Amino acid sequence: MGTEKIVILTGAGLSAESGVPTFRDTNGIWAKYDYREVATPEGFARNPVRVHEFYNMRRRAHAGIRPNAAHAALARLEREHEGEVWVVTQNVDALHEAAGSRNLIHMHGELFRALCAKCGARTPWSEDMSLTTACASCTAAGGMRPDVVWFGEMPYHMQRIRELLEAADLFISIGTSGNVYPAAGFVAEARAAGAHTVELNLEPSEGRSLFAEAVYGPATSVVPAYVEKMLNAGGVSVPRT
Ligand code: APR
């Protein structure tokens, strides 16, 4: 079993078969909502009620949502591969955790956490949120927002992510369209550091030409098959590109 370091970037396509809408597919979230109104600091300042309603709807829509076979395959890889496996997810859902992934970084924050603008506390949050919601930590009201990274804000844990990419032997991108930076640039960083790069997606992404290898199809079939191949091929035999 190899001890290769594996870094996996995931996007909305990984949760699609769990019933979570993606952003840019035909019936995606951005086909129904204007991201400038519901996913930017300016939109929140202009109309916080609308933004709270958007995230309240998304929290409620996650009730009963379960991880799928692709989430489970990534948790299995972390358990069974001898080397380090890290998932860097753009997703704000809690499906990687529910499937058992432990080495997990939410670079765009988490739908089920709240951030208090008054005291900076981040607390688990699954209820509706409004302008009158009080902070669980400082008890002040009026400063609560979802702990998600909006367009124009800096994604979380970027230093740690860059260190992981620098040390990766294998970089796998799953279920992301490659439209949003800095995540869309991770494949180039991993490749420059000498990692083998793989895209597992329903269809070729914007960054398709940057990957050394690609397998296209639904995540619930492509991801378990790729993990099975890696674990049964006596480890990850990655050519050093
Ligand atoms: N299996 C595998 N891939 C799928 C599936 C599936 N069942 N369904 C859709 N996909 C792919 C699509 O082909 C597309 O390439 O998942 C990708 C989803 O792309 P986006 O909707 O753009 O989602 P994502 O790439 O995660 O968006 C990145 O943009 O809006 C911001 O912060 C938001 O984290 C999000 C970021």
Residues whose N, C-alpha, C, O or C-beta is under 5 A from the ligand:
A	BS01	APR	G11 A12 G13 A16 E17 T22 F23 R24 D25 Q90 N91 H108 G175 T176 S177 G178 V180 N201 L202 E203 S205 G217 P218 A219
